[in-house]
Amino acid sequence: MTAEEFRITTLGKPLLDSPLKECAFIKEGSSVVYETDAAVLKEYVDRGEEIPAFEQAGPREKIFHDPAWSRAAILTAGGLCPGLNEVIKFLTLTLKQRYKVPVVYGIRYGYRGLNPAYGLSPLMLDEQVVDGIHEEGGSILGSSRGEESVEVCVDTLVRMNVNMLFCIGGDGTSRGAHAIAEEVKRRKLSISVIAIPKTIDNDISFIDTSFGFATAVLHAGKAVTGVHNEASGAYNGVGLVKVMGRDSGFIAASATMANPFVNYCLVPEVDFNLEEGEHALLPHLVERLNRRHHAVIMVAEGAGQKFFEEGKEMRDASGNILKKDIGLLLKERITRYCKEHNVEVSVKYFDLGYTIRSVQAEGSDAIFCGILAQNAVHAAMSGRTDMIMGHWAGKFTHVPITLATRARKKIQLDSPLWTSVKSITIF
C-alpha cells in the first residue's frame, strides 16, 4: 500500500468559517494510520516512505460550501439494512439544524429517483418528516438495484441545484457514487459526492465495521436460541439456520460467537465436503447425533456453492451473482444421508435472510449510525468528494471510493474471529 492511494479528493480550498459553535474541530492533516503493527510501520520509516493513513473524519473550522446557498440530496440503494432510517435522520438533522442548509431532498428508490423518466418526485426532508423514522426498519426513501445513466443523474442534480449528494449503500452504490463524482469532475461542477457504506455482510474493504452489522448479528444470535430449542426438543434434531453472506461469512461467524449453541459454522471462505474427504460434514453430523442427539448448523448463503450443478450464471440488477440456496440443499442432503445410513433425523430449517436486515438499528449500532452520518455531512461541507465514510482503529475516517471498492473484505482464516469460531465448533 502507498500513501497516495489514501488521498482524498477535494473540490477546492475551504475558505468559509464554519457556523458550528462549541465544536472540537479536526485539524487539517489529522490522520489514522492504516497499519497497526509497529514492526510494519518501522519498515515504512526505514525505507523513507510516507506511512499510509486515512484522513480523520470530523468537523473542520473552514468549510467549502456556503450553507445558506446549499441544497443536499440523500438516497438509499441496494438491499435493506438495519440503520438506514437512522442515517437518513442524522444526515437531515445535521444539515438542517447544525449547518442550517435550507433544502434537503430525499431521492426515492435509489439512483432511479435521479432519472426523470420514472417520474419519482423527491421527498422534502426536514425535522418533522424524520422525527420518528429511527423506530422503523427499512428506508423511508425506498431502495432499488440497477444502474442509471450517470449523465442523466448529474443533469438532475444540476437542475435541482444540488451541491451535496449522500449515497447510502454497498459497494455497487459506492461505485455508482464514484461514477457520478467523475462526471461532476469532468463538467467542472462543485458537487460533493459522499458514499455512506451500508452492507449487512460487513464486506467493504478498509472499513473495520459498517452500520447495521451489529444489529444483524444481535438478531441472528437471538434466533439461534430458538433454533437450538427446536433441535434439542426432537430426537436427533438438526437446527439448520441460513444467514446472509454472499462472499463473506462475517454474520455467520459473529452470530456463532454471540450465541455458541452453534456446532457447525459454514462460510464462503472455508471449503468443506459433504460425504467424503477432509472436512466432510455429514459423517461428523451423524457421529454427533449418535452421541448428543441434536445439532445446530449455521450457514452463510454463499457457502458450499460447489455442490450445485454448473449452469448459467444469474445476477441481480446490481450485477451481484445470485447464489444457489445452500440451506435447502443441506436440508435435503442431510435427510437423504441419514436415511441411507439408517439414522433417524428431524431437520428444522430457518432462513433468517430478510428478517434480520429489515429491523431498526439497536444499541451501539444506532449510535454508530448517528455519528457516521454527522461525519458524512462534515466531510461534504468541507468540500470532500468521491469518498466513503469509514471507521478504523476506533476513529471515523475518510476513504477514497476506489480504495474501498477494490475488493470485498473476507474473513481471514488466521484472524482472532475465525480462530475463536473454530475453538467452539466441530468445524
Summary of the structure (lengths in Angstrom):
residues: 427
radius of gyration: 23.5
end to end distance: 33.8
largest distance: 77.6
contacts: 1508
relative contact order: 0.17
helix: 37%
strand: 19%
